[in-house]
Amino acid sequence: MFDIGWSELLVVGVVGLVVLGPKDLPVAMTKLGQWVAMARFQTQKWWEKMEDEGHRQRFSTTDDDKPDDDRRA
């Protein structure tokens, strides 16, 4: 998705270790992992809702969707 290699991850880890320190880095990584998991879950739910709505729109057969002969110009 982001095309991040091992060298970039290593640089981010070292910078995080220097900035946050060895005590706070695991806590920050845990919080980041939880946030990413929640964002992925919400995105998946949104896509499912959009797909359901698309199927509902495509297969609905209400009178409002049908063209009315009296409205033709």
PQR file with spaces between the fields and no chain letter, atoms N, CA, C, O and H, PARSE charges and radii, in Angstrom:
ATOM       1  N    MET     1       0.822   -1.190    0.000 -0.4000 1.5000
ATOM       2  CA   MET     1       0.000    0.000    0.000 -0.0000 2.0000
ATOM       3  C    MET     1       0.866    1.254    0.000  0.5500 1.7000
ATOM       4  O    MET     1       0.697    2.122   -0.856 -0.5500 1.4000
ATOM       5  N    PHE     2       1.790    1.358    0.948 -0.4000 1.5000
ATOM       6  CA   PHE     2       2.643    2.538    1.012 -0.0000 2.0000
ATOM       7  C    PHE     2       4.030    2.274    0.446  0.5500 1.7000
ATOM       8  O    PHE     2       4.817    3.207    0.281 -0.5500 1.4000
ATOM       9  H    PHE     2       1.927    0.653    1.644  0.4000 1.0000
ATOM      10  N    ASP     3       4.338    1.026    0.149 -0.4000 1.5000
ATOM      11  CA   ASP     3       5.628    0.644   -0.402 -0.0000 2.0000
ATOM      12  C    ASP     3       6.773    1.096    0.501  0.5500 1.7000
ATOM      13  O    ASP     3       7.686    1.798    0.065 -0.5500 1.4000
ATOM      14  H    ASP     3       3.699    0.269    0.284  0.4000 1.0000
ATOM      15  N    ILE     4       6.709    0.685    1.759 -0.4000 1.5000
ATOM      16  CA   ILE     4       7.744    1.004    2.742 -0.0000 2.0000
ATOM      17  C    ILE     4       8.625   -0.228    2.906  0.5500 1.7000
ATOM      18  O    ILE     4       8.131   -1.324    3.171 -0.5500 1.4000
ATOM      19  H    ILE     4       5.968    0.115    2.113  0.4000 1.0000
ATOM      20  N    GLY     5       9.917   -0.042    2.748 -0.4000 1.5000
ATOM      21  CA   GLY     5      10.860   -1.152    2.872 -0.0000 2.0000
ATOM      22  C    GLY     5      11.384   -1.280    4.289  0.5500 1.7000
ATOM      23  O    GLY     5      11.057   -0.490    5.174 -0.5500 1.4000
ATOM      24  H    GLY     5      10.318    0.849    2.533  0.4000 1.0000
ATOM      25  N    TRP     6      12.218   -2.314    4.476 -0.4000 1.5000
ATOM      26  CA   TRP     6      12.778   -2.568    5.800 -0.0000 2.0000
ATOM      27  C    TRP     6      13.712   -1.456    6.253  0.5500 1.7000
ATOM      28  O    TRP     6      13.779   -1.144    7.443 -0.5500 1.4000
ATOM      29  H    TRP     6      12.483   -2.956    3.757  0.4000 1.0000
ATOM      30  N    SER     7      14.429   -0.859    5.317 -0.4000 1.5000
ATOM      31  CA   SER     7      15.347    0.212    5.727 -0.0000 2.0000
ATOM      32  C    SER     7      14.586    1.433    6.242  0.5500 1.7000
ATOM      33  O    SER     7      15.010    2.073    7.203 -0.5500 1.4000
ATOM      34  H    SER     7      14.374   -1.111    4.351  0.4000 1.0000
ATOM      35  N    GLU     8      13.468    1.752    5.604 -0.4000 1.5000
ATOM      36  CA   GLU     8      12.656    2.881    6.078 -0.0000 2.0000
ATOM      37  C    GLU     8      12.056    2.586    7.442  0.5500 1.7000
ATOM      38  O    GLU     8      11.998    3.462    8.306 -0.5500 1.4000
ATOM      39  H    GLU     8      13.123    1.232    4.823  0.4000 1.0000
ATOM      40  N    LEU     9      11.606    1.340    7.636 -0.4000 1.5000
ATOM      41  CA   LEU     9      11.060    0.971    8.941 -0.0000 2.0000
ATOM      42  C    LEU     9      12.126    1.041   10.030  0.5500 1.7000
ATOM      43  O    LEU     9      11.846    1.449   11.157 -0.5500 1.4000
ATOM      44  H    LEU     9      11.654    0.629    6.934  0.4000 1.0000
ATOM      45  N    LEU    10      13.328    0.647    9.692 -0.4000 1.5000
ATOM      46  CA   LEU    10      14.418    0.724   10.650 -0.0000 2.0000
ATOM      47  C    LEU    10      14.711    2.176   11.035  0.5500 1.7000
ATOM      48  O    LEU    10      14.917    2.476   12.211 -0.5500 1.4000
ATOM      49  H    LEU    10      13.556    0.315    8.777  0.4000 1.0000
ATOM      50  N    VAL    11      14.731    3.066   10.058 -0.4000 1.5000
ATOM      51  CA   VAL    11      14.973    4.490   10.341 -0.0000 2.0000
ATOM      52  C    VAL    11      13.868    5.051   11.224  0.5500 1.7000
ATOM      53  O    VAL    11      14.148    5.777   12.178 -0.5500 1.4000
ATOM      54  H    VAL    11      14.565    2.822    9.103  0.4000 1.0000
ATOM      55  N    VAL    12      12.612    4.722   10.918 -0.4000 1.5000
ATOM      56  CA   VAL    12      11.494    5.200   11.735 -0.0000 2.0000
ATOM      57  C    VAL    12      11.608    4.653   13.155  0.5500 1.7000
ATOM      58  O    VAL    12      11.355    5.378   14.117 -0.5500 1.4000
ATOM      59  H    VAL    12      12.384    4.132   10.144  0.4000 1.0000
ATOM      60  N    GLY    13      11.982    3.398   13.295 -0.4000 1.5000
ATOM      61  CA   GLY    13      12.146    2.806   14.624 -0.0000 2.0000
ATOM      62  C    GLY    13      13.250    3.466   15.426  0.5500 1.7000
ATOM      63  O    GLY    13      13.079    3.730   16.617 -0.5500 1.4000
ATOM      64  H    GLY    13      12.188    2.809   12.513  0.4000 1.0000
ATOM      65  N    VAL    14      14.377    3.735   14.791 -0.4000 1.5000
ATOM      66  CA   VAL    14      15.497    4.378   15.496 -0.0000 2.0000
ATOM      67  C    VAL    14      15.123    5.799   15.899  0.5500 1.7000
ATOM      68  O    VAL    14      15.412    6.224   17.017 -0.5500 1.4000
ATOM      69  H    VAL    14      14.516    3.520   13.824  0.4000 1.0000
ATOM      70  N    VAL    15      14.480    6.535   14.994 -0.4000 1.5000
ATOM      71  CA   VAL    15      14.054    7.904   15.327 -0.0000 2.0000
ATOM      72  C    VAL    15      13.041    7.873   16.466  0.5500 1.7000
ATOM      73  O    VAL    15      13.114    8.691   17.383 -0.5500 1.4000
ATOM      74  H    VAL    15      14.245    6.190   14.085  0.4000 1.0000
ATOM      75  N    GLY    16      12.099    6.937   16.414 -0.4000 1.5000
ATOM      76  CA   GLY    16      11.134    6.806   17.502 -0.0000 2.0000
ATOM      77  C    GLY    16      11.794    6.467   18.819  0.5500 1.7000
ATOM      78  O    GLY    16      11.398    6.978   19.866 -0.5500 1.4000
ATOM      79  H    GLY    16      12.040    6.273   15.669  0.4000 1.0000
ATOM      80  N    LEU    17      12.797    5.608   18.775 -0.4000 1.5000
ATOM      81  CA   LEU    17      13.524    5.237   19.990 -0.0000 2.0000
ATOM      82  C    LEU    17      14.262    6.436   20.572  0.5500 1.7000
ATOM      83  O    LEU    17      14.293    6.616   21.789 -0.5500 1.4000
ATOM      84  H    LEU    17      13.118    5.192   17.925  0.4000 1.0000
ATOM      85  N    VAL    18      14.856    7.254   19.709 -0.4000 1.5000
ATOM      86  CA   VAL    18      15.587    8.437   20.178 -0.0000 2.0000
ATOM      87  C    VAL    18      14.616    9.485   20.719  0.5500 1.7000
ATOM      88  O    VAL    18      14.873   10.087   21.762 -0.5500 1.4000
ATOM      89  H    VAL    18      14.831    7.108   18.720  0.4000 1.0000
ATOM      90  N    VAL    19      13.507    9.707   20.020 -0.4000 1.5000
ATOM      91  CA   VAL    19      12.569   10.762   20.420 -0.0000 2.0000
ATOM      92  C    VAL    19      11.765   10.351   21.650  0.5500 1.7000
ATOM      93  O    VAL    19      11.666   11.123   22.604 -0.5500 1.4000
ATOM      94  H    VAL    19      13.299    9.219   19.173  0.4000 1.0000
ATOM      95  N    LEU    20      11.196    9.163   21.645 -0.4000 1.5000
ATOM      96  CA   LEU    20      10.320    8.745   22.741 -0.0000 2.0000
ATOM      97  C    LEU    20      11.065    8.061   23.877  0.5500 1.7000
ATOM      98  O    LEU    20      10.641    8.133   25.030 -0.5500 1.4000
ATOM      99  H    LEU    20      11.277    8.535   20.870  0.4000 1.0000
ATOM     100  N    GLY    21      12.142    7.415   23.568 -0.4000 1.5000
ATOM     101  CA   GLY    21      12.888    6.684   24.590 -0.0000 2.0000
ATOM     102  C    GLY    21      12.403    5.251   24.683  0.5500 1.7000
ATOM     103  O    GLY    21      11.310    4.925   24.219 -0.5500 1.4000
ATOM     104  H    GLY    21      12.487    7.356   22.632  0.4000 1.0000
ATOM     105  N    PRO    22      13.224    4.391   25.289 -0.5600 1.5000
ATOM     106  CA   PRO    22      12.877    2.971   25.354  0.2800 2.0000
ATOM     107  C    PRO    22      11.677    2.682   26.256  0.5500 1.7000
ATOM     108  O    PRO    22      11.044    1.635   26.121 -0.5500 1.4000
ATOM     109  N    LYS    23      11.360    3.591   27.169 -0.4000 1.5000
ATOM     110  CA   LYS    23      10.239    3.367   28.080 -0.0000 2.0000
ATOM     111  C    LYS    23       8.894    3.633   27.404  0.5500 1.7000
ATOM     112  O    LYS    23       7.949    2.868   27.598 -0.5500 1.4000
ATOM     113  H    LYS    23      11.874    4.441   27.278  0.4000 1.0000
ATOM     114  N    ASP    24       8.794    4.693   26.621 -0.4000 1.5000
ATOM     115  CA   ASP    24       7.520    5.108   26.038 -0.0000 2.0000
ATOM     116  C    ASP    24       7.292    4.568   24.625  0.5500 1.7000
ATOM     117  O    ASP    24       6.164    4.621   24.135 -0.5500 1.4000
ATOM     118  H    ASP    24       9.561    5.315   26.463  0.4000 1.0000
ATOM     119  N    LEU    25       8.309    4.058   23.968 -0.4000 1.5000
ATOM     120  CA   LEU    25       8.149    3.571   22.598 -0.0000 2.0000
ATOM     121  C    LEU    25       7.169    2.403   22.493  0.5500 1.7000
ATOM     122  O    LEU    25       6.326    2.427   21.596 -0.5500 1.4000
ATOM     123  H    LEU    25       9.225    4.015   24.366  0.4000 1.0000
ATOM     124  N    PRO    26       7.228    1.377   23.357 -0.5600 1.5000
ATOM     125  CA   PRO    26       6.250    0.289   23.242  0.2800 2.0000
ATOM     126  C    PRO    26       4.810    0.750   23.466  0.5500 1.7000
ATOM     127  O    PRO    26       3.891    0.256   22.813 -0.5500 1.4000
ATOM     128  N    VAL    27       4.615    1.684   24.377 -0.4000 1.5000
ATOM     129  CA   VAL    27       3.271    2.217   24.627 -0.0000 2.0000
ATOM     130  C    VAL    27       2.759    2.954   23.397  0.5500 1.7000
ATOM     131  O    VAL    27       1.604    2.786   23.006 -0.5500 1.4000
ATOM     132  H    VAL    27       5.361    2.086   24.907  0.4000 1.0000
ATOM     133  N    ALA    28       3.614    3.771   22.786 -0.4000 1.5000
ATOM     134  CA   ALA    28       3.228    4.519   21.596 -0.0000 2.0000
ATOM     135  C    ALA    28       2.939    3.582   20.425  0.5500 1.7000
ATOM     136  O    ALA    28       1.994    3.809   19.670 -0.5500 1.4000
ATOM     137  H    ALA    28       4.553    3.908   23.103  0.4000 1.0000
ATOM     138  N    MET    29       3.737    2.540   20.270 -0.4000 1.5000
ATOM     139  CA   MET    29       3.512    1.593   19.178 -0.0000 2.0000
ATOM     140  C    MET    29       2.211    0.820   19.380  0.5500 1.7000
ATOM     141  O    MET    29       1.504    0.531   18.414 -0.5500 1.4000
ATOM     142  H    MET    29       4.505    2.356   20.884  0.4000 1.0000
ATOM     143  N    THR    30       1.890    0.481   20.640 -0.4000 1.5000
ATOM     144  CA   THR    30       0.637   -0.202   20.934 -0.0000 2.0000
ATOM     145  C    THR    30      -0.551    0.693   20.596  0.5500 1.7000
ATOM     146  O    THR    30      -1.514    0.245   19.974 -0.5500 1.4000
ATOM     147  H    THR    30       2.464    0.716   21.424  0.4000 1.0000
ATOM     148  N    LYS    31      -0.482    1.949   21.002 -0.4000 1.5000
ATOM     149  CA   LYS    31      -1.562    2.894   20.698 -0.0000 2.0000
ATOM     150  C    LYS    31      -1.699    3.099   19.192  0.5500 1.7000
ATOM     151  O    LYS    31      -2.814    3.171   18.675 -0.5500 1.4000
ATOM     152  H    LYS    31       0.300    2.313   21.507  0.4000 1.0000
ATOM     153  N    LEU    32      -0.580    3.193   18.491 -0.4000 1.5000
ATOM     154  CA   LEU    32      -0.619    3.354   17.041 -0.0000 2.0000
ATOM     155  C    LEU    32      -1.246    2.126   16.384  0.5500 1.7000
ATOM     156  O    LEU    32      -2.052    2.255   15.462 -0.5500 1.4000
ATOM     157  H    LEU    32       0.326    3.135   18.911  0.4000 1.0000
ATOM     158  N    GLY    33      -0.880    0.948   16.852 -0.4000 1.5000
ATOM     159  CA   GLY    33      -1.463   -0.283   16.312 -0.0000 2.0000
ATOM     160  C    GLY    33      -2.957   -0.364   16.548  0.5500 1.7000
ATOM     161  O    GLY    33      -3.700   -0.805   15.671 -0.5500 1.4000
ATOM     162  H    GLY    33      -0.226    0.843   17.601  0.4000 1.0000
ATOM     163  N    GLN    34      -3.408    0.057   17.721 -0.4000 1.5000
ATOM     164  CA   GLN    34      -4.842    0.061   18.011 -0.0000 2.0000
ATOM     165  C    GLN    34      -5.569    1.045   17.112  0.5500 1.7000
ATOM     166  O    GLN    34      -6.654    0.745   16.615 -0.5500 1.4000
ATOM     167  H    GLN    34      -2.805    0.415   18.433  0.4000 1.0000
ATOM     168  N    TRP    35      -4.980    2.227   16.895 -0.4000 1.5000
ATOM     169  CA   TRP    35      -5.600    3.236   16.049 -0.0000 2.0000
ATOM     170  C    TRP    35      -5.696    2.755   14.604  0.5500 1.7000
ATOM     171  O    TRP    35      -6.724    2.943   13.953 -0.5500 1.4000
ATOM     172  H    TRP    35      -4.098    2.471   17.298  0.4000 1.0000
ATOM     173  N    VAL    36      -4.637    2.140   14.107 -0.4000 1.5000
ATOM     174  CA   VAL    36      -4.640    1.627   12.736 -0.0000 2.0000
ATOM     175  C    VAL    36      -5.665    0.505   12.586  0.5500 1.7000
ATOM     176  O    VAL    36      -6.369    0.444   11.579 -0.5500 1.4000
ATOM     177  H    VAL    36      -3.802    1.987   14.636  0.4000 1.0000
ATOM     178  N    ALA    37      -5.753   -0.377   13.573 -0.4000 1.5000
ATOM     179  CA   ALA    37      -6.737   -1.460   13.516 -0.0000 2.0000
ATOM     180  C    ALA    37      -8.156   -0.907   13.507  0.5500 1.7000
ATOM     181  O    ALA    37      -9.003   -1.390   12.755 -0.5500 1.4000
ATOM     182  H    ALA    37      -5.180   -0.327   14.391  0.4000 1.0000
ATOM     183  N    MET    38      -8.425    0.094   14.329 -0.4000 1.5000
ATOM     184  CA   MET    38      -9.757    0.688   14.355 -0.0000 2.0000
ATOM     185  C    MET    38     -10.067    1.401   13.041  0.5500 1.7000
ATOM     186  O    MET    38     -11.192    1.323   12.547 -0.5500 1.4000
ATOM     187  H    MET    38      -7.737    0.486   14.941  0.4000 1.0000
ATOM     188  N    ALA    39      -9.084    2.090   12.475 -0.4000 1.5000
ATOM     189  CA   ALA    39      -9.296    2.780   11.200 -0.0000 2.0000
ATOM     190  C    ALA    39      -9.567    1.775   10.086  0.5500 1.7000
ATOM     191  O    ALA    39     -10.432    2.016    9.243 -0.5500 1.4000
ATOM     192  H    ALA    39      -8.171    2.153   12.877  0.4000 1.0000
ATOM     193  N    ARG    40      -8.855    0.667   10.065 -0.4000 1.5000
ATOM     194  CA   ARG    40      -9.095   -0.365    9.049 -0.0000 2.0000
ATOM     195  C    ARG    40     -10.476   -0.979    9.216  0.5500 1.7000
ATOM     196  O    ARG    40     -11.166   -1.233    8.229 -0.5500 1.4000
ATOM     197  H    ARG    40      -8.152    0.472   10.750  0.4000 1.0000
ATOM     198  N    PHE    41     -10.882   -1.220   10.461 -0.4000 1.5000
ATOM     199  CA   PHE    41     -12.200   -1.786   10.729 -0.0000 2.0000
ATOM     200  C    PHE    41     -13.303   -0.836   10.255  0.5500 1.7000
ATOM     201  O    PHE    41     -14.262   -1.263    9.613 -0.5500 1.4000
ATOM     202  H    PHE    41     -10.321   -1.014   11.262  0.4000 1.0000
ATOM     203  N    GLN    42     -13.162    0.444   10.574 -0.4000 1.5000
ATOM     204  CA   GLN    42     -14.170    1.418   10.166 -0.0000 2.0000
ATOM     205  C    GLN    42     -14.218    1.556    8.648  0.5500 1.7000
ATOM     206  O    GLN    42     -15.297    1.701    8.072 -0.5500 1.4000
ATOM     207  H    GLN    42     -12.383    0.791   11.096  0.4000 1.0000
ATOM     208  N    THR    43     -13.070    1.512    8.004 -0.4000 1.5000
ATOM     209  CA   THR    43     -13.025    1.593    6.547 -0.0000 2.0000
ATOM     210  C    THR    43     -13.709    0.386    5.920  0.5500 1.7000
ATOM     211  O    THR    43     -14.455    0.533    4.952 -0.5500 1.4000
ATOM     212  H    THR    43     -12.194    1.394    8.471  0.4000 1.0000
ATOM     213  N    GLN    44     -13.467   -0.793    6.456 -0.4000 1.5000
ATOM     214  CA   GLN    44     -14.108   -2.004    5.946 -0.0000 2.0000
ATOM     215  C    GLN    44     -15.621   -1.926    6.111  0.5500 1.7000
ATOM     216  O    GLN    44     -16.363   -2.293    5.200 -0.5500 1.4000
ATOM     217  H    GLN    44     -12.861   -0.912    7.242  0.4000 1.0000
ATOM     218  N    LYS    45     -16.084   -1.449    7.269 -0.4000 1.5000
ATOM     219  CA   LYS    45     -17.522   -1.316    7.487 -0.0000 2.0000
ATOM     220  C    LYS    45     -18.125   -0.311    6.510  0.5500 1.7000
ATOM     221  O    LYS    45     -19.231   -0.522    6.011 -0.5500 1.4000
ATOM     222  H    LYS    45     -15.481   -1.151    8.009  0.4000 1.0000
ATOM     223  N    TRP    46     -17.410    0.778    6.231 -0.4000 1.5000
ATOM     224  CA   TRP    46     -17.894    1.785    5.295 -0.0000 2.0000
ATOM     225  C    TRP    46     -18.024    1.190    3.897  0.5500 1.7000
ATOM     226  O    TRP    46     -19.034    1.410    3.228 -0.5500 1.4000
ATOM     227  H    TRP    46     -16.512    0.949    6.636  0.4000 1.0000
ATOM     228  N    TRP    47     -17.016    0.439    3.442 -0.4000 1.5000
ATOM     229  CA   TRP    47     -17.072   -0.186    2.120 -0.0000 2.0000
ATOM     230  C    TRP    47     -18.230   -1.172    2.032  0.5500 1.7000
ATOM     231  O    TRP    47     -18.925   -1.228    1.018 -0.5500 1.4000
ATOM     232  H    TRP    47     -16.196    0.260    3.985  0.4000 1.0000
ATOM     233  N    GLU    48     -18.440   -1.957    3.100 -0.4000 1.5000
ATOM     234  CA   GLU    48     -19.551   -2.901    3.089 -0.0000 2.0000
ATOM     235  C    GLU    48     -20.882   -2.170    2.981  0.5500 1.7000
ATOM     236  O    GLU    48     -21.782   -2.607    2.263 -0.5500 1.4000
ATOM     237  H    GLU    48     -17.875   -1.913    3.924  0.4000 1.0000
ATOM     238  N    LYS    49     -21.002   -1.064    3.689 -0.4000 1.5000
ATOM     239  CA   LYS    49     -22.240   -0.285    3.636 -0.0000 2.0000
ATOM     240  C    LYS    49     -22.455    0.295    2.231  0.5500 1.7000
ATOM     241  O    LYS    49     -23.577    0.304    1.723 -0.5500 1.4000
ATOM     242  H    LYS    49     -20.271   -0.709    4.272  0.4000 1.0000
ATOM     243  N    MET    50     -21.380    0.775    1.615 -0.4000 1.5000
ATOM     244  CA   MET    50     -21.506    1.326    0.261 -0.0000 2.0000
ATOM     245  C    MET    50     -21.868    0.239   -0.748  0.5500 1.7000
ATOM     246  O    MET    50     -22.672    0.480   -1.649 -0.5500 1.4000
ATOM     247  H    MET    50     -20.469    0.768    2.027  0.4000 1.0000
ATOM     248  N    GLU    51     -21.291   -0.945   -0.611 -0.4000 1.5000
ATOM     249  CA   GLU    51     -21.624   -2.044   -1.518 -0.0000 2.0000
ATOM     250  C    GLU    51     -23.071   -2.478   -1.335  0.5500 1.7000
ATOM     251  O    GLU    51     -23.765   -2.742   -2.317 -0.5500 1.4000
ATOM     252  H    GLU    51     -20.638   -1.141    0.120  0.4000 1.0000
ATOM     253  N    ASP    52     -23.536   -2.556   -0.087 -0.4000 1.5000
ATOM     254  CA   ASP    52     -24.930   -2.921    0.167 -0.0000 2.0000
ATOM     255  C    ASP    52     -25.874   -1.895   -0.438  0.5500 1.7000
ATOM     256  O    ASP    52     -26.889   -2.254   -1.033 -0.5500 1.4000
ATOM     257  H    ASP    52     -22.973   -2.342    0.711  0.4000 1.0000
ATOM     258  N    GLU    53     -25.544   -0.632   -0.289 -0.4000 1.5000
ATOM     259  CA   GLU    53     -26.386    0.422   -0.849 -0.0000 2.0000
ATOM     260  C    GLU    53     -26.386    0.366   -2.373  0.5500 1.7000
ATOM     261  O    GLU    53     -27.414    0.605   -3.006 -0.5500 1.4000
ATOM     262  H    GLU    53     -24.719   -0.340    0.195  0.4000 1.0000
ATOM     263  N    GLY    54     -25.243    0.052   -2.959 -0.4000 1.5000
ATOM     264  CA   GLY    54     -25.167   -0.082   -4.417 -0.0000 2.0000
ATOM     265  C    GLY    54     -26.018   -1.228   -4.913  0.5500 1.7000
ATOM     266  O    GLY    54     -26.699   -1.096   -5.930 -0.5500 1.4000
ATOM     267  H    GLY    54     -24.408   -0.142   -2.445  0.4000 1.0000
ATOM     268  N    HIS    55     -25.994   -2.354   -4.213 -0.4000 1.5000
ATOM     269  CA   HIS    55     -26.838   -3.487   -4.600 -0.0000 2.0000
ATOM     270  C    HIS    55     -28.309   -3.141   -4.423  0.5500 1.7000
ATOM     271  O    HIS    55     -29.144   -3.508   -5.250 -0.5500 1.4000
ATOM     272  H    HIS    55     -25.441   -2.461   -3.387  0.4000 1.0000
ATOM     273  N    ARG    56     -28.619   -2.444   -3.358 -0.4000 1.5000
ATOM     274  CA   ARG    56     -30.000   -2.058   -3.109 -0.0000 2.0000
ATOM     275  C    ARG    56     -30.498   -1.110   -4.198  0.5500 1.7000
ATOM     276  O    ARG    56     -31.634   -1.233   -4.658 -0.5500 1.4000
ATOM     277  H    ARG    56     -27.941   -2.146   -2.686  0.4000 1.0000
ATOM     278  N    GLN    57     -29.658   -0.174   -4.607 -0.4000 1.5000
ATOM     279  CA   GLN    57     -30.033    0.768   -5.663 -0.0000 2.0000
ATOM     280  C    GLN    57     -30.197    0.054   -6.992  0.5500 1.7000
ATOM     281  O    GLN    57     -31.122    0.343   -7.752 -0.5500 1.4000
ATOM     282  H    GLN    57     -28.736   -0.074   -4.233  0.4000 1.0000
ATOM     283  N    ARG    58     -29.303   -0.873   -7.269 -0.4000 1.5000
ATOM     284  CA   ARG    58     -29.312   -1.561   -8.550 -0.0000 2.0000
ATOM     285  C    ARG    58     -30.525   -2.471   -8.708  0.5500 1.7000
ATOM     286  O    ARG    58     -31.083   -2.586   -9.799 -0.5500 1.4000
ATOM     287  H    ARG    58     -28.552   -1.108   -6.652  0.4000 1.0000
ATOM     288  N    PHE    59     -30.928   -3.111   -7.630 -0.4000 1.5000
ATOM     289  CA   PHE    59     -31.981   -4.111   -7.734 -0.0000 2.0000
ATOM     290  C    PHE    59     -33.329   -3.640   -7.205  0.5500 1.7000
ATOM     291  O    PHE    59     -34.259   -4.440   -7.093 -0.5500 1.4000
ATOM     292  H    PHE    59     -30.475   -3.018   -6.743  0.4000 1.0000
ATOM     293  N    SER    60     -33.449   -2.375   -6.882 -0.4000 1.5000
ATOM     294  CA   SER    60     -34.747   -1.889   -6.412 -0.0000 2.0000
ATOM     295  C    SER    60     -35.672   -1.688   -7.606  0.5500 1.7000
ATOM     296  O    SER    60     -35.232   -1.273   -8.679 -0.5500 1.4000
ATOM     297  H    SER    60     -32.694   -1.726   -6.973  0.4000 1.0000
ATOM     298  N    THR    61     -36.946   -1.981   -7.415 -0.4000 1.5000
ATOM     299  CA   THR    61     -37.921   -1.874   -8.499 -0.0000 2.0000
ATOM     300  C    THR    61     -39.107   -1.036   -8.045  0.5500 1.7000
ATOM     301  O    THR    61     -40.255   -1.465   -8.167 -0.5500 1.4000
ATOM     302  H    THR    61     -37.303   -2.317   -6.544  0.4000 1.0000
ATOM     303  N    THR    62     -38.842    0.136   -7.529 -0.4000 1.5000
ATOM     304  CA   THR    62     -39.927    1.019   -7.118 -0.0000 2.0000
ATOM     305  C    THR    62     -40.440    1.787   -8.317  0.5500 1.7000
ATOM     306  O    THR    62     -39.771    1.864   -9.347 -0.5500 1.4000
ATOM     307  H    THR    62     -37.910    0.485   -7.429  0.4000 1.0000
ATOM     308  N    ASP    63     -41.617    2.352   -8.185 -0.4000 1.5000
ATOM     309  CA   ASP    63     -42.210    3.123   -9.282 -0.0000 2.0000
ATOM     310  C    ASP    63     -41.461    4.424   -9.531  0.5500 1.7000
ATOM     311  O    ASP    63     -41.525    4.975  -10.630 -0.5500 1.4000
ATOM     312  H    ASP    63     -42.161    2.289   -7.348  0.4000 1.0000
ATOM     313  N    ASP    64     -40.747    4.923   -8.517 -0.4000 1.5000
ATOM     314  CA   ASP    64     -40.000    6.171   -8.691 -0.0000 2.0000
ATOM     315  C    ASP    64     -38.836    6.006   -9.643  0.5500 1.7000
ATOM     316  O    ASP    64     -38.422    6.975  -10.281 -0.5500 1.4000
ATOM     317  H    ASP    64     -40.695    4.475   -7.624  0.4000 1.0000
ATOM     318  N    ASP    65     -38.297    4.802   -9.755 -0.4000 1.5000
ATOM     319  CA   ASP    65     -37.143    4.558  -10.616 -0.0000 2.0000
ATOM     320  C    ASP    65     -37.538    4.393  -12.086  0.5500 1.7000
ATOM     321  O    ASP    65     -36.710    4.579  -12.978 -0.5500 1.4000
ATOM     322  H    ASP    65     -38.633    4.016   -9.238  0.4000 1.0000
ATOM     323  N    LYS    66     -38.793    4.045  -12.332 -0.4000 1.5000
ATOM     324  CA   LYS    66     -39.222    3.795  -13.706 -0.0000 2.0000
ATOM     325  C    LYS    66     -39.580    5.116  -14.385  0.5500 1.7000
ATOM     326  O    LYS    66     -40.148    6.001  -13.745 -0.5500 1.4000
ATOM     327  H    LYS    66     -39.466    3.894  -11.608  0.4000 1.0000
ATOM     328  N    PRO    67     -39.258    5.263  -15.662 -0.5600 1.5000
ATOM     329  CA   PRO    67     -39.625    6.493  -16.364  0.2800 2.0000
ATOM     330  C    PRO    67     -41.134    6.561  -16.549  0.5500 1.7000
ATOM     331  O    PRO    67     -41.797    5.555  -16.801 -0.5500 1.4000
ATOM     332  N    ASP    68     -41.648    7.755  -16.420 -0.4000 1.5000
ATOM     333  CA   ASP    68     -43.073    7.984  -16.565 -0.0000 2.0000
ATOM     334  C    ASP    68     -43.345    8.514  -17.970  0.5500 1.7000
ATOM     335  O    ASP    68     -42.705    9.473  -18.401 -0.5500 1.4000
ATOM     336  H    ASP    68     -41.110    8.573  -16.216  0.4000 1.0000
ATOM     337  N    ASP    69     -44.283    7.902  -18.687 -0.4000 1.5000
ATOM     338  CA   ASP    69     -44.587    8.322  -20.062 -0.0000 2.0000
ATOM     339  C    ASP    69     -45.168    9.721  -20.123  0.5500 1.7000
ATOM     340  O    ASP    69     -45.015   10.403  -21.137 -0.5500 1.4000
ATOM     341  H    ASP    69     -44.802    7.123  -18.337  0.4000 1.0000
ATOM     342  N    ASP    70     -45.831   10.167  -19.067 -0.4000 1.5000
ATOM     343  CA   ASP    70     -46.440   11.496  -19.060 -0.0000 2.0000
ATOM     344  C    ASP    70     -45.389   12.593  -18.907  0.5500 1.7000
ATOM     345  O    ASP    70     -45.666   13.746  -19.238 -0.5500 1.4000
ATOM     346  H    ASP    70     -45.956    9.613  -18.244  0.4000 1.0000
ATOM     347  N    ARG    71     -44.215   12.276  -18.425 -0.4000 1.5000
ATOM     348  CA   ARG    71     -43.187   13.297  -18.225 -0.0000 2.0000
ATOM     349  C    ARG    71     -42.338   13.534  -19.449  0.5500 1.7000
ATOM     350  O    ARG    71     -41.497   14.433  -19.443 -0.5500 1.4000
ATOM     351  H    ARG    71     -43.990   11.340  -18.156  0.4000 1.0000
ATOM     352  N    ARG    72     -42.526   12.763  -20.495 -0.4000 1.5000
ATOM     353  CA   ARG    72     -41.726   12.962  -21.716 -0.0000 2.0000
ATOM     354  C    ARG    72     -42.119   14.268  -22.398  0.5500 1.7000
ATOM     355  O    ARG    72     -43.288   14.654  -22.393 -0.5500 1.4000
ATOM     356  H    ARG    72     -43.209   12.033  -20.501  0.4000 1.0000
ATOM     357  N    ALA    73     -41.148   14.935  -22.977 -0.4000 1.5000
ATOM     358  CA   ALA    73     -41.416   16.209  -23.648 -0.0000 2.0000
ATOM     359  C    ALA    73     -41.698   15.992  -25.119  0.5500 1.7000
ATOM     360  O    ALA    73     -41.947   16.952  -25.848 -0.5500 1.4000
ATOM     361  H    ALA    73     -40.198   14.622  -22.982  0.4000 1.0000
